[in-house]
Amino acid sequence: MKKVLVATLSLAILLGSAGCGAKEETTMSIATENSTVTNDEITAEDKSSFASGIATEEETPENDVAAENSTDNEEYVLNDEIEERCPAAFTMTRSDVKYGEFTHNTYYSETCGLERGYSILLPADYSEDKKYPVLYLLHGIFGDEYSFSNDPANKLKEIVGNFAADGLIDETIIVCPNMYASSDPDQKPAFDAEACLPYDNFINDLVNDLMPHIESEYSVLTGRENTYLAGFSMGGRETIFITLQRPELFGYVCAISSAPGIVPSHDNFMTHPGQIQESEMKFANGAITPDIFIICCGTKDSVVGTFPKSYHDLLEANGADHIWYEINGADHDNNAIKSGIYNLFKQIAYSKKHN
């Protein structure tokens, strides 16, 4: 990727103010209240929404349209254009496709000094005689390794299964880790700086413990061209941070509805000291960078507001190649997640077909 591609799918910036190079810390205005939200006020439903997206009525499993009822028989034309919505043909459960199922496993983390868990989606016909690319998919705050595997509304099985069944991508393994990399089993996520530190520590657990474990336990293709990274909300924040710190490891990256905190900032939940400074929001000189680096967010995101756009602005100002786009009308929800995952696999499919 040789240049920044800005796909402006909506001109509406409905929430907050997040400018590049601002002298004051960025502040987000969420749709519910302008006062600070305390940890005690966060409900179980809120936590689930932060972790794997707000459920939207048209995306719930009971309203899903089966493939056999579809009247859309148009042949799919692969191109490198960003699409703000994942087409229904990729979220459908098709009778001619076998889909994998999530299972759970553990590994020992030297970083945390603990046994830690992950959910893994293997192709339906997974075989040790084949090797597969791997997507590491990171949940949001208050989530764990079950956040995505227990949320069928995000259509992960369908999207990756349908892409592979149509011959657009190789069958792909999806790994959903617990991103809260704490050495204290009693420590819990919360909206304060100390409680968020284990998320920032996940880079060490991922690189030093989880990835070597996956590569030793499963039949996976190695190398950056076969290793993908994506994340939602807090997982999107860490996806950007990890990509900037270790860009040589991942060929294809997507950060969805990324949470604040990479650079110093303030929102209605907490003050973020920042992992790096605004001037450091870039790749190191001479770094091997991802072939595709996507950042996206809904225009009506009621949780992270315009923080994802502020990351885009900083990366653009600092000369870091990436793709930025907005999903018109999407909140901090399934629509944003499906859009990001779909466009990530679409870019993978197009890149590998033409390179």
SELUM-467993 format. One record per residue: z, x, y of N, C-alpha, C in turn; residue in three letters. Coordinates in steps of 0.02 Angstrom, whole numbers, padded with zeros to 5 digits, always signed. Example, Ala and Ser with C-alpha at 12.3 -4.5 7.8 and 13.67 -1.06 7.14 Angstrom:
2
+00390+00660-00284+00390+00615-00225+00390+00660-00165ala+00354+00642-00112+00357+00684-00053+00394+00645+00002ser
***
This chain:
355
+00000+00043-00059+00000+00000+00000+00000+00045+00062met-00048+00036+00105-00059+00083+00160-00038+00056+00228lys-00021-00009+00232-00005-00036+00297+00043-00094+00289lys+00074-00114+00345+00116-00173+00345+00071-00234+00347val+00084-00282+00303+00048-00345+00303+00097-00399+00323leu+00085-00432+00378+00127-00486+00401+00091-00552+00388val+00117-00591+00342+00086-00656+00326+00127-00710+00362ala+00106-00731+00420+00144-00779+00460+00125-00849+00438thr+00167-00878+00395+00154-00944+00368+00186-00998+00411leu+00232-00979+00454+00260-01026+00502+00282-00987+00563ser+00271-01016+00622+00293-00983+00683+00363-01005+00703leu+00389-01053+00666+00455-01079+00684+00510-01031+00661ala+00551-01011+00707+00611-00972+00691+00669-01017+00712ile+00698-01051+00663+00742-01106+00678+00815-01087+00684leu+00833-01028+00658+00903-01011+00656+00916-00941+00682leu+00968-00935+00723+00995-00870+00741+00950-00829+00786gly+00973-00768+00799+00936-00719+00839+00947-00652+00808ser+00893-00620+00786+00899-00556+00750+00846-00510+00773ala+00855-00479+00830+00803-00437+00858+00808-00366+00835gly+00752-00331+00839+00748-00261+00820+00772-00217+00877cys+00816-00171+00862+00837-00123+00912+00884-00153+00963gly+00915-00210+00949+00959-00240+00997+01022-00199+01006ala+01050-00199+01066+01110-00160+01079+01172-00193+01050lys+01171-00260+01046+01228-00296+01019+01215-00311+00945glu+01271-00322+00908+01263-00339+00837+01229-00406+00830glu+01188-00412+00778+01154-00474+00763+01204-00528+00744thr+01194-00588+00770+01237-00644+00753+01195-00701+00727thr+01215-00731+00670+01179-00787+00641+01214-00852+00658met+01175-00903+00672+01201-00970+00683+01180-01013+00625ser+01228-01036+00585+01211-01078+00528+01211-01151+00549ile+01180-01193+00507+01167-01262+00528+01230-01305+00527ala+01281-01285+00490+01339-01330+00482+01390-01324+00538thr+01416-01265+00549+01468-01254+00599+01455-01190+00637glu+01480-01186+00698+01474-01125+00737+01537-01084+00732asn+01591-01111+00703+01653-01074+00695+01650-01033+00631ser+01695-00985+00625+01696-00942+00566+01715-00981+00504thr+01679-00969+00450+01693-01001+00386+01740-00956+00346val+01796-00984+00322+01843-00945+00283+01827-00949+00209thr+01854-00902+00171+01841-00901+00099+01869-00963+00065asn+01924-00991+00091+01955-01050+00061+01911-01112+00069asp+01866-01110+00118+01823-01167+00131+01761-01169+00087glu+01749-01116+00049+01689-01111+00008+01701-01147-00058ile+01662-01199-00071+01669-01238-00132+01631-01205-00190thr+01643-01231-00250+01607-01206-00309+01532-01217-00301ala+01513-01274-00272+01442-01288-00261+01412-01239-00210glu+01451-01224-00158+01428-01173-00110+01416-01107-00144asp+01464-01086-00186+01458-01021-00220+01396-01019-00264lys+01382-01073-00298+01322-01076-00340+01259-01070-00298ser+01260-01103-00240+01202-01100-00195+01191-01030-00168ser+01246-00996-00151+01241-00927-00127+01214-00882-00182phe+01232-00896-00245+01215-00852-00301+01144-00859-00324ala+01119-00922-00331+01052-00931-00360+01012-00985-00325ser+01032-01003-00264+00991-01048-00223+01013-01120-00223gly+01005-01153-00166+01018-01224-00160+00967-01262-00202ile+00991-01308-00243+00945-01349-00283+00909-01398-00239ala+00844-01407-00249+00805-01455-00211+00782-01510-00257thr+00780-01571-00232+00769-01629-00275+00705-01624-00315glu+00651-01600-00282+00587-01599-00317+00583-01543-00368glu+00634-01498-00369+00632-01442-00414+00680-01448-00473glu+00717-01503-00478+00763-01510-00533+00726-01522-00598thr+00753-01500-00655+00717-01504-00718+00695-01575-00736pro+00737-01626-00720+00718-01694-00740+00658-01720-00702glu+00641-01687-00645+00583-01709-00606+00523-01663-00617asn+00531-01616-00663+00476-01570-00677+00418-01607-00709asp+00357-01589-00690+00298-01621-00718+00272-01578-00775val+00268-01606-00834+00245-01568-00893+00171-01553-00886ala+00151-01499-00916+00082-01476-00909+00032-01527-00936ala+00052-01561-00989+00004-01608-01019-00010-01668-00974glu+00033-01680-00924+00022-01735-00878-00015-01713-00815asn-00033-01649-00812-00065-01623-00752-00139-01641-00753ser-00165-01657-00693-00237-01670-00686-00272-01612-00652thr-00235-01559-00640-00265-01501-00607-00294-01454-00660asp-00359-01455-00668-00391-01414-00718-00432-01358-00687asn-00420-01346-00623-00457-01293-00590-00436-01225-00616glu-00486-01182-00624-00472-01114-00648-00437-01075-00592glu-00385-01038-00612-00347-00999-00563-00387-00938-00543tyr-00393-00927-00478-00428-00869-00451-00377-00820-00424val-00374-00762-00454-00325-00711-00433-00349-00674-00372leu-00307-00671-00321-00320-00630-00262-00254-00601-00238asn-00257-00562-00184-00196-00530-00159-00166-00566-00099asp-00185-00629-00089-00158-00667-00033-00088-00694-00050glu-00043-00691-00001+00023-00720-00008+00018-00796-00003ile+00052-00831-00047+00055-00904-00045+00128-00924-00034glu+00140-00970+00014+00209-00986+00029+00242-01029-00025glu+00204-01065-00065+00233-01105-00118+00206-01083-00186arg+00249-01082-00235+00228-01067-00303+00189-01127-00330cys+00126-01118-00352+00087-01174-00378+00120-01207-00439pro+00113-01272-00445+00144-01309-00500+00120-01284-00568ala+00059-01258-00571+00033-01233-00635+00075-01176-00663ala+00114-01142-00621+00155-01087-00645+00227-01107-00658phe+00249-01165-00634+00317-01188-00648+00320-01239-00703thr+00262-01263-00726+00259-01312-00779+00280-01283-00847met+00309-01326-00888+00321-01309-00958+00259-01331-00996thr+00220-01284-01018+00155-01298-01049+00161-01298-01125arg+00128-01346-01155+00133-01353-01228+00099-01296-01265ser+00053-01261-01233+00017-01207-01266+00049-01138-01255asp+00109-01137-01225+00141-01073-01210+00210-01071-01243val+00225-01014-01274+00292-01003-01302+00333-00963-01250lys+00391-00989-01233+00433-00958-01182+00493-00924-01214tyr+00513-00868-01184+00572-00833-01207+00635-00871-01187gly+00691-00850-01215+00756-00878-01198+00804-00823-01177glu+00848-00839-01131+00898-00790-01109+00950-00779-01164phe+00969-00716-01173+01026-00698-01214+01071-00654-01173thr+01129-00639-01199+01179-00600-01162+01197-00537-01201his+01208-00482-01165+01228-00420-01196+01273-00382-01149asn+01301-00326-01172+01346-00286-01130+01327-00212-01134thr+01352-00174-01087+01344-00102-01086+01405-00072-01054tyr+01417-00008-01068+01474+00025-01036+01450+00059-00973tyr+01484+00044-00918+01467+00073-00853+01514+00130-00837ser+01487+00191-00836+01526+00248-00814+01544+00241-00740glu+01500+00209-00702+01513+00200-00630+01576+00159-00619thr+01584+00106-00658+01641+00060-00650+01699+00076-00698cys+01684+00113-00751+01735+00125-00801+01751+00063-00842gly+01702+00018-00848+01713-00046-00880+01653-00065-00923leu+01665-00108-00973+01610-00140-01008+01585-00197-00964glu+01520-00200-00953+01492-00250-00908+01436-00289-00943arg+01424-00350-00918+01376-00394-00951+01311-00402-00913gly+01260-00425-00948+01196-00443-00918+01163-00496-00961tyr+01124-00539-00930+01080-00584-00966+01010-00554-00967ser+00975-00566-01021+00908-00537-01028+00860-00588-01056ile+00802-00593-01025+00749-00638-01048+00695-00596-01080leu+00690-00602-01146+00639-00566-01184+00580-00613-01196leu+00519-00586-01199+00462-00628-01217+00474-00663-01284pro+00444-00722-01292+00455-00761-01353+00437-00721-01416ala+00385-00681-01412+00362-00642-01470+00382-00568-01462asp+00439-00556-01431+00462-00487-01421+00461-00448-01487tyr+00433-00388-01484+00427-00345-01543+00441-00273-01524ser+00475-00238-01567+00488-00167-01557+00424-00127-01563glu+00371-00157-01588+00307-00123-01594+00267-00122-01528asp+00291-00160-01479+00261-00160-01412+00310-00133-01362lys+00284-00115-01304+00327-00095-01249+00312-00140-01189lys+00364-00156-01150+00359-00207-01099+00384-00180-01031tyr+00352-00201-00977+00380-00187-00910+00444-00228-00901pro+00484-00207-00851+00550-00238-00840+00559-00257-00767val+00584-00318-00756+00605-00340-00689+00681-00345-00689leu+00714-00309-00643+00785-00316-00632+00794-00366-00575tyr+00828-00422-00589+00833-00477-00542+00907-00487-00522leu+00921-00481-00457+00990-00479-00432+01010-00544-00399leu+01068-00570-00418+01095-00633-00393+01127-00625-00324his+01148-00681-00296+01181-00681-00231+01256-00675-00236gly+01290-00677-00179+01363-00670-00177+01396-00726-00217ile+01452-00710-00248+01490-00753-00292+01456-00764-00360phe+01399-00734-00372+01363-00743-00435+01384-00692-00487gly+01352-00697-00545+01362-00649-00599+01299-00649-00642asp+01304-00620-00701+01245-00613-00743+01219-00679-00770glu+01258-00733-00762+01237-00798-00786+01204-00841-00731tyr+01206-00818-00670+01183-00860-00614+01111-00884-00623ser+01067-00838-00640+00996-00857-00649+00984-00887-00718phe+01016-00860-00769+01003-00884-00837+01028-00956-00846ser+01078-00976-00808+01105-01044-00813+01074-01092-00762asn+01023-01070-00726+00993-01112-00674+00919-01121-00689asp+00902-01170-00731+00831-01180-00750+00787-01203-00693pro+00817-01225-00637+00777-01249-00581+00737-01194-00548ala+00756-01131-00560+00718-01076-00531+00656-01058-00571asn+00648-01087-00630+00586-01082-00669+00565-01011-00687lys+00613-00968-00697+00596-00898-00713+00558-00893-00779leu+00581-00928-00830+00548-00926-00895+00476-00950-00890lys+00468-01004-00852+00401-01033-00846+00354-00988-00807glu+00378-00961-00751+00334-00921-00708+00310-00859-00746ile+00357-00821-00774+00337-00759-00809+00298-00776-00872val+00317-00829-00907+00282-00848-00969+00211-00871-00956gly+00201-00911-00903+00134-00936-00887+00089-00881-00861asn+00116-00837-00821+00076-00779-00797+00051-00739-00857phe+00096-00725-00904+00078-00684-00962+00030-00721-01008ala+00041-00786-01019-00002-00825-01063-00073-00829-01037ala-00081-00828-00971-00147-00831-00941-00179-00762-00935asp-00146-00711-00962-00174-00644-00962-00173-00610-00895gly-00132-00634-00849-00130-00606-00781-00083-00546-00777leu-00030-00546-00817+00016-00490-00821+00032-00476-00894ile+00060-00418-00907+00087-00404-00973+00150-00445-00982asp+00166-00463-01044+00231-00494-01057+00286-00450-01029glu+00333-00480-00995+00382-00443-00956+00454-00463-00973thr+00497-00414-00976+00569-00426-00986+00602-00435-00918ile+00647-00485-00913+00686-00494-00852+00760-00482-00867ile+00790-00437-00830+00861-00420-00838+00899-00446-00778val+00951-00486-00791+00993-00514-00738+01063-00486-00745cys+01080-00434-00707+01145-00403-00714+01199-00438-00672pro+01260-00418-00684+01316-00435-00640+01316-00382-00586asn+01300-00401-00525+01291-00352-00471+01356-00331-00438met+01412-00362-00459+01477-00345-00428+01506-00286-00464tyr+01489-00226-00442+01505-00164-00477+01572-00136-00454ala+01625-00170-00475+01693-00149-00457+01726-00115-00517ser+01769-00066-00503+01807-00033-00556+01873-00070-00570ser+01887-00121-00530+01947-00162-00538+01927-00230-00565asp+01943-00244-00627+01922-00309-00657+01952-00369-00622pro+02005-00358-00584+02037-00414-00549+02010-00424-00478asp+01968-00379-00454+01940-00388-00388+01888-00443-00388gln+01887-00485-00337+01842-00541-00334+01800-00538-00270lys+01739-00566-00271+01697-00569-00211+01730-00614-00158pro+01719-00597-00096+01743-00638-00040+01705-00617+00022ala+01714-00656+00075+01681-00640+00138+01724-00594+00179phe+01731-00533+00156+01761-00480+00196+01732-00413+00173asp+01737-00364+00218+01701-00300+00206+01723-00266+00142ala+01788-00264+00129+01813-00230+00069+01790-00264+00005glu+01791-00331+00006+01771-00369-00053+01696-00363-00067ala+01657-00344-00017+01584-00337-00027+01563-00267-00048cys+01609-00219-00046+01592-00150-00063+01563-00143-00134leu+01589-00180-00184+01560-00172-00251+01485-00190-00255pro+01462-00235-00211+01390-00248-00209+01352-00186-00188tyr+01379-00150-00138+01345-00090-00115+01349-00034-00167asp+01398-00038-00211+01406+00012-00264+01358-00001-00322asn+01326-00059-00323+01283-00076-00380+01225-00027-00389phe+01202+00003-00335+01148+00052-00341+01165+00106-00392ile+01228+00127-00393+01249+00180-00439+01253+00155-00511asn+01278+00094-00520+01281+00064-00586+01211+00051-00614asp+01167+00026-00571+01098+00012-00592+01062+00075-00615leu+01063+00125-00573+01024+00186-00586+01054+00228-00642val+01120+00235-00643+01153+00281-00689+01174+00250-00755asn+01182+00184-00756+01209+00152-00816+01164+00098-00845asp+01147+00047-00805+01110-00009-00832+01039+00009-00852leu+01002+00042-00808+00932+00058-00825+00928+00104-00886met+00968+00157-00891+00966+00197-00953+00983+00156-01015pro+01031+00110-01008+01049+00068-01065+00990+00025-01087his+00957-00009-01040+00900-00052-01056+00844-00011-01088ile+00832+00048-01062+00779+00090-01089+00794+00117-01158glu+00859+00121-01176+00877+00146-01242+00884+00089-01293ser+00899+00029-01270+00912-00027-01316+00852-00072-01328glu+00804-00071-01282+00747-00116-01287+00682-00076-01284tyr+00629-00107-01307+00564-00074-01309+00529-00084-01242ser+00544-00041-01195+00520-00050-01127+00474+00008-01106val+00428-00009-01063+00387+00041-01029+00428+00071-00973leu+00424+00136-00965+00462+00169-00912+00413+00190-00856thr+00441+00218-00805+00401+00239-00748+00399+00184-00695gly+00390+00204-00633+00393+00157-00577+00342+00101-00581arg+00283+00115-00609+00231+00065-00612+00248+00008-00660glu+00299+00018-00702+00320-00032-00750+00391-00057-00737asn+00419-00038-00680+00488-00055-00663+00489-00093-00597thr+00515-00155-00600+00513-00200-00542+00585-00217-00521tyr+00593-00233-00457+00659-00251-00431+00651-00310-00384leu+00695-00360-00393+00695-00418-00348+00767-00443-00342ala+00780-00478-00287+00847-00506-00277+00847-00561-00226gly+00898-00604-00231+00905-00662-00187+00971-00656-00149phe+00969-00669-00083+01028-00672-00041+01064-00604-00041ser+01126-00600-00066+01158-00534-00070+01117-00488-00115met+01087-00516-00167+01043-00477-00209+00981-00453-00172gly+00957-00492-00124+00902-00470-00082+00922-00414-00036gly+00982-00419-00008+01008-00364+00033+01011-00299-00006arg+01040-00302-00066+01045-00241-00106+00977-00218-00131glu+00930-00264-00142+00863-00245-00162+00831-00202-00107thr+00837-00221-00045+00809-00181+00010+00844-00114+00014ile+00911-00114+00011+00948-00051+00016+00930-00004-00041phe+00929-00030-00103+00912+00012-00161+00841+00040-00154ile+00796-00002-00131+00726+00020-00125+00719+00075-00073thr+00755+00070-00018+00752+00123+00033+00784+00188+00008leu+00837+00181-00032+00872+00241-00056+00837+00274-00115gln+00808+00233-00160+00776+00259-00221+00706+00229-00230arg+00662+00238-00182+00596+00205-00184+00552+00230-00241pro+00566+00290-00266+00523+00318-00319+00533+00284-00386glu+00585+00242-00393+00601+00211-00457+00564+00146-00469leu+00541+00113-00416+00516+00045-00423+00447+00038-00393phe+00400+00013-00433+00332+00005-00409+00320-00059-00372gly+00359-00111-00389+00349-00177-00360+00417-00208-00345tyr+00425-00232-00282+00491-00253-00258+00484-00317-00218val+00533-00362-00224+00534-00422-00182+00606-00440-00164cys+00621-00443-00099+00686-00463-00074+00680-00533-00044ala+00717-00580-00072+00712-00651-00054+00774-00673-00015ile+00764-00701+00045+00820-00730+00083+00878-00681+00088ser+00864-00621+00109+00912-00566+00106+00971-00576+00153ser+01031-00564+00128+01093-00572+00166+01101-00516+00217ala+01140-00528+00270+01155-00475+00318+01200-00422+00289pro+01202-00364+00321+01249-00312+00302+01219-00244+00287gly+01152-00239+00285+01123-00172+00275+01137-00130+00337ile+01129-00160+00396+01147-00127+00459+01205-00165+00490val+01242-00135+00536+01298-00170+00567+01277-00237+00597pro+01316-00290+00582+01298-00357+00605+01359-00402+00599ser+01350-00462+00624+01403-00513+00621+01372-00581+00610his+01402-00621+00564+01379-00689+00555+01440-00735+00554asp+01431-00797+00536+01487-00844+00537+01532-00837+00477asn+01516-00792+00432+01559-00780+00374+01602-00717+00383phe+01574-00665+00413+01611-00602+00418+01575-00552+00464met+01610-00498+00479+01581-00441+00514+01561-00390+00462thr+01499-00364+00468+01472-00316+00420+01470-00247+00452his+01506-00198+00425+01504-00130+00453+01435-00097+00445pro+01397-00119+00395+01331-00090+00383+01333-00033+00333gly+01282-00030+00291+01274+00026+00244+01239+00085+00277gln+01192+00069+00322+01155+00120+00359+01146+00095+00430ile+01121+00138+00474+01108+00119+00543+01036+00094+00550gln+01022+00060+00605+00955+00032+00614+00901+00086+00611glu+00915+00145+00637+00865+00198+00636+00851+00224+00566ser+00895+00207+00518+00888+00230+00449+00853+00177+00405glu+00833+00122+00434+00797+00070+00397+00725+00092+00388met+00715+00140+00343+00649+00167+00331+00651+00209+00268lys+00593+00229+00244+00589+00275+00188+00594+00346+00214phe+00622+00390+00173+00626+00460+00191+00556+00489+00197ala+00548+00537+00240+00482+00570+00248+00458+00598+00182asn+00397+00582+00163+00368+00607+00101+00389+00571+00039gly+00427+00517+00046+00451+00481-00013+00393+00446-00049ala+00399+00441-00115+00354+00399-00154+00378+00327-00146ile+00338+00284-00117+00360+00217-00100+00329+00165-00148thr+00359+00106-00151+00331+00054-00196+00259+00036-00178pro+00221+00018-00228+00153-00006-00216+00155-00072-00178asp+00204-00114-00195+00214-00178-00161+00288-00186-00144ile+00302-00202-00081+00371-00212-00058+00370-00276-00015phe+00394-00331-00044+00391-00396-00012+00460-00415+00015ile+00462-00443+00075+00522-00474+00103+00502-00544+00126ile+00540-00594+00105+00522-00663+00123+00585-00704+00133cys+00576-00761+00167+00632-00807+00180+00605-00874+00202cys+00643-00928+00191+00625-00993+00215+00636-00999+00290gly+00596-01040+00323+00603-01049+00396+00664-01091+00413thr+00692-01127+00364+00750-01169+00376+00811-01145+00338lys+00816-01080+00328+00872-01052+00290+00937-01063+00328asp+00983-01103+00300+01045-01120+00333+01101-01072+00317ser+01087-01019+00278+01139-00971+00258+01128-00903+00291val+01068-00875+00285+01055-00809+00312+01015-00811+00377val+00991-00869+00397+00956-00875+00460+00897-00828+00467gly+00896-00791+00522+00840-00746+00535+00856-00673+00518thr+00909-00660+00480+00923-00591+00460+00866-00559+00421phe+00835-00595+00374+00778-00564+00340+00723-00542+00388pro+00709-00583+00439+00659-00563+00488+00682-00501+00527lys+00747-00496+00540+00772-00436+00576+00760-00374+00534ser+00766-00380+00467+00750-00322+00424+00676-00305+00428tyr+00634-00356+00427+00562-00345+00436+00548-00309+00502his+00579-00333+00556+00568-00303+00622+00589-00229+00623asp+00645-00214+00592+00669-00145+00591+00623-00101+00548leu+00604-00126+00490+00559-00087+00447+00492-00075+00482leu+00466-00126+00515+00403-00119+00550+00410-00069+00607glu+00464-00073+00646+00474-00027+00701+00482+00045+00677ala+00511+00052+00618+00523+00119+00591+00466+00144+00546asn+00413+00105+00540+00353+00128+00505+00358+00124+00429gly+00399+00078+00402+00406+00072+00329+00360+00017+00303ala+00314+00035+00260+00264-00013+00233+00298-00069+00194asp+00277-00130+00208+00303-00188+00171+00260-00249+00187his+00270-00302+00149+00240-00367+00161+00295-00414+00184ile+00285-00449+00239+00333-00498+00263+00299-00566+00267trp+00334-00618+00242+00308-00686+00252+00366-00736+00252tyr+00353-00794+00281+00401-00848+00284+00376-00908+00244glu+00423-00946+00215+00406-01005+00175+00422-01066+00219ile+00371-01098+00243+00380-01153+00290+00422-01209+00261asn+00477-01226+00295+00520-01282+00274+00571-01265+00221gly+00569-01206+00191+00616-01189+00137+00684-01170+00166ala+00736-01189+00130+00805-01171+00146+00824-01111+00103asp+00889-01101+00094+00915-01048+00051+00913-01075-00021his+00852-01086-00047+00845-01130-00104+00796-01106-00157asp+00787-01150-00208+00742-01134-00263+00671-01121-00239asn+00649-01158-00188+00581-01149-00163+00569-01078-00140asn+00618-01050-00105+00611-00981-00082+00610-00933-00142ala+00654-00945-00190+00658-00901-00249+00593-00903-00289ile+00569-00962-00303+00507-00968-00342+00448-00938-00304lys+00447-00947-00239+00394-00917-00199+00394-00841-00204ser+00453-00811-00196+00458-00738-00200+00439-00711-00268gly+00465-00742-00321+00450-00718-00389+00377-00727-00405ile+00349-00785-00386+00278-00797-00397+00235-00745-00361tyr+00248-00732-00298+00207-00685-00260+00217-00613-00285asn+00277-00597-00309+00287-00531-00339+00241-00522-00400leu+00242-00570-00446+00200-00564-00506+00126-00569-00488phe+00109-00608-00438+00040-00612-00417+00015-00545-00391lys+00056-00511-00351+00037-00445-00325+00034-00393-00381gln+00079-00399-00430+00077-00354-00488+00011-00365-00525ile-00006-00428-00537-00067-00444-00574-00129-00418-00538ala-00132-00429-00473-00190-00408-00435-00195-00331-00432tyr-00139-00299-00419-00138-00225-00414-00160-00192-00479ser-00135-00217-00535-00150-00186-00598-00222-00201-00621lys-00249-00257-00598-00318-00273-00615-00367-00230-00576lys-00348-00211-00516-00395-00176-00471-00379-00102-00463his-00330-00077-00498-00314-00005-00494-00323+00030-00560asn
***
